[in-house]
Amino acid sequence: MRRAAATATAGAGAGLAAAAPAGAHSFAAGADAYALFVEAVGVPASEPPAAVALVALGLMAGIWHPDGMPRIWPALIAGAVVGVLAAPAVALPLGLPLLLLAVLTGGLGALALDWPRALPAGLAAVIAALAGALSLAGHAWGTLPLAVHAGVLVGINLLVTVPAGLVAGTRRSIAAAWPMIVWRALASWAAAVAILVAAFELAA
């Protein structure tokens, strides 16, 4: 039975590359579930609008509150799940909205104010939903194995939790003011990168 399941998974993977429409990420043909999962983890990072927005969100969460990541995590996960599941139904371009949200989120992080929890949580839900939909855009329902969906969800979480964890760690371990100045500068840099990417997309 295990051999049959592995054969079925490999067969499904073999058809992914051929079945992927133009503009959709083409997963490796003939890959097993683990390989597809690992590949899918990197998909959000391979989409510049999603990557910039998610990193900016992580920086903003860590700057906003020492426990910023746990406070927005439920909204982040819920948004990512909705985005991944709704990806086949989304026909609108998602890159520019994500870049605009990256500019907003990076700017909020640079300001370093005590925002109401609803603001970063709401941004987490919306950014994660758009990032999930962008990562799997172009694939119809039922054409991707569960490992791909799980990998994208993990990839979205990593792009937020890593920068948020780094900010929170330095807040707790270094009493000086300079680390927060550096993180706020990086948040503003993320916003500037988003503006540049948006300009390229609009000019293309």
C-alpha positions in Angstrom: 0.0 0.0 0.0 2.9 2.4 0.8 4.4 1.6 -2.6 1.1 2.3 -4.3 0.7 5.6 -2.4 4.3 6.7 -3.3 3.6 5.8 -6.9 0.4 7.8 -7.0 2.2 10.8 -5.4 5.0 10.6 -7.9 2.6 10.3 -10.7 0.7 13.3 -9.5 4.0 15.2 -9.3 4.9 14.2 -12.8 1.8 15.9 -14.2 2.3 19.1 -12.3 4.9 20.7 -14.5 3.0 19.8 -17.7 -0.4 20.9 -16.2 0.8 24.2 -14.8 -0.7 27.1 -16.8 1.4 30.0 -18.1 2.4 32.3 -15.2 1.9 29.7 -12.6 4.8 28.1 -10.6 5.7 24.8 -12.3 6.6 22.2 -9.7 9.2 19.5 -10.4 7.9 16.6 -12.4 8.1 13.2 -10.8 8.9 14.5 -7.3 7.6 12.8 -4.2 5.6 14.5 -1.5 8.6 15.5 0.6 10.4 17.1 -2.4 7.2 18.9 -3.4 6.8 20.2 0.1 10.4 21.5 0.3 10.0 23.2 -3.1 6.7 24.8 -2.1 8.2 26.3 1.0 10.4 28.4 -1.2 7.6 29.6 -3.5 6.4 32.6 -1.5 10.1 33.8 -1.3 10.3 33.5 -5.1 7.5 36.0 -5.6 9.0 39.4 -4.9 5.8 41.2 -4.0 4.9 38.4 -1.5 8.4 38.2 -0.1 8.8 41.9 0.5 5.3 42.3 2.1 5.8 39.3 4.4 9.3 40.4 5.6 8.0 43.9 6.2 5.2 42.4 8.2 7.6 40.4 10.3 9.8 43.5 11.0 6.7 45.6 11.8 5.4 42.9 14.2 8.7 42.7 16.1 9.1 46.5 16.3 5.5 47.0 17.4 5.6 44.6 20.4 8.1 42.2 21.9 5.4 39.5 21.6 4.2 40.9 18.3 4.5 37.6 16.4 2.4 35.5 18.8 -0.2 38.3 18.8 -0.6 38.3 15.0 0.0 34.6 14.4 -3.6 33.4 14.4 -4.6 36.1 11.9 -1.5 35.2 9.8 -2.3 31.5 9.7 -6.0 32.1 9.0 -5.2 34.5 6.1 -2.7 32.1 4.6 -5.1 29.2 4.6 -7.8 31.3 3.0 -5.4 32.5 0.3 -4.1 29.1 -0.5 -7.6 27.6 -0.8 -9.0 30.5 -2.8 -6.0 30.8 -5.2 -7.8 29.1 -8.1 -10.7 31.5 -7.9 -8.6 34.7 -7.9 -8.3 36.3 -11.3 -7.1 39.7 -10.3 -3.4 40.7 -10.3 -2.1 40.5 -6.7 1.4 41.8 -7.1 0.6 45.5 -6.9 -1.7 45.2 -3.9 0.9 43.3 -2.0 3.6 45.9 -2.8 1.3 48.7 -1.6 0.7 46.8 1.6 4.5 46.3 1.9 4.9 50.1 1.7 2.3 50.6 4.4 3.6 47.9 6.7 7.2 49.0 6.3 6.2 52.6 7.1 4.3 51.5 10.2 7.3 49.6 11.3 9.6 52.5 10.8 7.3 54.8 12.9 7.4 52.3 15.8 4.2 53.4 17.4 2.0 51.5 19.8 -0.6 50.5 17.2 -3.9 48.8 18.3 -3.6 45.1 17.9 -6.3 45.0 15.2 -4.1 46.9 12.8 -1.1 44.5 12.6 -3.4 41.5 12.9 -5.5 42.8 10.1 -2.5 43.5 7.9 -1.2 40.0 8.7 -4.5 38.4 7.6 -4.7 40.3 4.4 -1.0 40.0 3.4 -0.9 36.3 4.1 -4.1 35.7 2.1 -2.8 37.6 -0.9 0.6 35.9 -0.6 -1.0 32.5 -0.5 -3.2 33.2 -3.5 -0.2 34.6 -5.5 2.0 31.6 -4.7 -0.5 29.1 -6.1 -2.2 31.4 -8.7 -3.0 29.6 -12.0 -3.5 26.1 -10.5 -7.0 24.7 -10.6 -8.6 23.0 -7.6 -7.5 19.4 -7.2 -4.4 19.7 -9.4 -1.9 20.1 -6.5 -1.2 17.6 -3.7 -1.6 18.5 -0.1 2.2 18.7 0.3 2.3 21.7 -1.9 -0.3 23.6 0.0 1.4 22.7 3.3 4.8 23.9 2.0 3.4 27.3 0.9 1.8 27.8 4.3 5.2 27.0 6.0 7.0 29.3 3.6 4.6 32.2 4.4 5.1 31.7 8.1 8.9 31.6 7.8 9.1 34.8 5.9 7.3 36.5 8.8 8.5 34.7 11.9 12.2 34.9 11.1 12.5 38.7 10.9 10.0 39.1 13.8 12.0 36.7 15.9 15.2 38.4 15.2 13.7 41.8 16.2 12.2 40.4 19.4 15.4 38.6 20.3 17.5 41.7 20.1 14.9 43.7 22.0 15.2 41.2 24.9 19.0 40.7 24.8 20.3 44.2 24.0 19.3 47.1 26.2 20.8 49.8 24.0 18.7 51.8 21.6 20.7 51.1 18.4 19.2 47.7 17.5 15.8 49.2 17.2 17.1 52.0 15.1 18.6 49.4 12.8 15.3 47.5 12.6 13.3 50.6 11.9 15.7 51.5 9.2 15.3 48.0 7.7 11.6 48.4 7.8 11.8 51.7 5.9 14.2 50.0 3.5 11.6 47.2 2.9 9.0 49.9 2.0 11.5 51.5 -0.4 12.2 48.2 -2.1 8.4 47.7 -2.5 8.1 51.1 -4.2 11.0 50.2 -6.6 9.4 46.8 -7.4 6.0 48.5 -7.9 7.6 51.0 -10.3 9.2 48.3 -12.3 5.9 46.4 -12.5 4.0 49.5 -13.6 6.6 50.3 -16.2 6.6 46.7 -17.6 
